[in-house]
């Protein structure tokens, strides 16, 4: 996947391994929301516990990056490190080690977070006007009128702009072969 800096995950990891501090900062920035979301949404940790896990995960990423077999697989690798760190934290908080400490539905929630990150990363490749209008409508839940006022556009054109930008997003996701799989249900 390509991030907002234009670097693929593979290139970013290679630069981190070469000791590039800017690449390391980009790696943390690229995956920080993802790690935090796994902790808070997937495992229902408090913000304080999520912050502790976040620190542990990125310390492990830094220490173990050399063990990653495929540099382009950094996202699933970070997700697995985060998951294991969350499970370890849950187990250490219990007096007896329970076999199943994960909250119910954690697999589904982690799949949703992974898909959301894919959409967010792909959105970053769209023209800025599309990023803005899609973010305002879907992430900020703004009305057509509010978006129109903010972007100095007639409210009547907002729906067609959203539709065109969604088509661009769909095409970008298909081109990158990372389109989220339909969720059964």
N, C-alpha and C positions, 0 to 999 in steps of 0.2 A: 504494500500500500504506500501511496505517496502522501506525505504530510504537507502542512502549510508552507514549509520551507522548500518544497519541491524535491526533497530527498526521499528516496524509497526507504523502507524499513531496512532492507539489506545494506544499502549504502550508509545509512545512519549507524547501524551496528558496527560495520567495518571501521567507520571513523571513530567510534567510541573505543573499539579495541586498539586503535592506533594512538589513543591517548588524547584525542581532540575534546577539550573541555566544552566547547560550544556544541559539539554533537551530543555530549552527555546531557547538557542542559536541555537540548531539543528532545532527546529521548524521554527525559522526565516530564517535560511539558506535554509531549504527545500522548503519553500514557497515564498521566496523573489522574485525570478525571475518571478514566476507565478503572483504575485500581481503587480509587475512592468509591466509585459507584458499586463495584463488586462488594466492598466491605459494608456499605450502608444499605444498599438495596438488596443485594444477594444474601448477605448474612445478618442484616438488621443490626449492625453494630452502632453504638453511640458515636457521635462525632469524635470524641476523645479516643475511643478504642480504634476507630477507623484511622485516625491520624497515627496512632502507634503502629498499626499494621502497615500503613503506607510507608512509614520510615523503615520498618523491617524489610518490606518487599524491595524497596529501591537499594537498600544496603546489600541484599542478596543478589539483585540484578547486577550491581557493580562488581561484587565478588565473583559471581558465577557466569558472567557473560562469556567467558572463554569456553564454557561447556556447551553453549548453544550450538547444535549441529548444523542448523540451517538458518542463516542470518535473516532470511525473509519470514521466518516463523516466530519472530520475537513477540508478537502480540499474544498468540496462544500460550507461549512459554511464560510470559508475564502473568497471564490469567491463571495458569496452573500454579505458579509460585504464590500468587495472591490467595488462591483457594486453599492451598496447603498451609499457608501462614495463618489464615483465618481459622481453619480447623484446629491447628496447633493451639491457637489462642483460646478457642472454645474448650478444648480438652484440658488445658492447664487451669482453666477457671472452675473445673468440676473436680470434686473430690475423687470420684472414680472415673476412669476412662471409659466412656460409653462408645460403643461401636459406631452409632449413627448420631453424630453431633450436628450435622448440617440441617438447617431449617428446611421444612418441606418446600418443594418447588424451586430449590436453588438452581438446579440444572436449567430449567426453563428461563429463569430470571437472568442467568449468566448468558444464555444464548441471545436473549433480547438485548442485553447490554452490548454484546459483541456486534450484533446487527446495527444497533444505534451508532456505535463507533464507526462502523463501515460507512454508514450514511453520512455521518458528520465529516469523516475524512474525504469522502467523495464530493460532498458539498463544497469543500475548500478548494476544489479544482474548478468550480464553476465561476463564471464572471461575477464580479463583486455585486452587481445589481441583483442577480439571482440569489446570491447568498443572503443578501439583506432582506429581500422580500420573503423568501422561504423561512428564514429565521424569525422574522416578525410574525408571520402568520402561524407557523407550526410550533415554534419554541416559546415565543412570547404570548401567543394566543391573542394577537391584536386583531381588531375588526378591520374590514376593508376601509372604512372611513378613517380610522386612526392611521393605518398604513398610508393611505392616500395623502393625508395631511402631513405626515412625517416626510414623505418622499416627494411631495409637491406634484402629485398625480391625481387625476380624477378618480374618485372611488369606483366608478364603473369600469375602469381599465384594470383594476387590481386582479380580478378573477382570471382574466385572460393572461396577464403576466405570470401569475402563479402557475397556471396550466402550462405555459410555455417553459417556465423554469423547471417544473416537475418533469417535463419531457426531456429536458437537457440532463437532469439528474439521472433519470432512468437510463438514458443513452450512455452516460458516463459510467454508471454502475455496470451496465452490460459490457461496455468496452473494457472495463478493468476486470471483468469476470469475477466480481465480488458481490453480485446482487444477493441480498438476503433471501434465504429460502422461505417459502410460505410457511407460516406457523399453522399447524393443524389445530382445529378447534372450532 
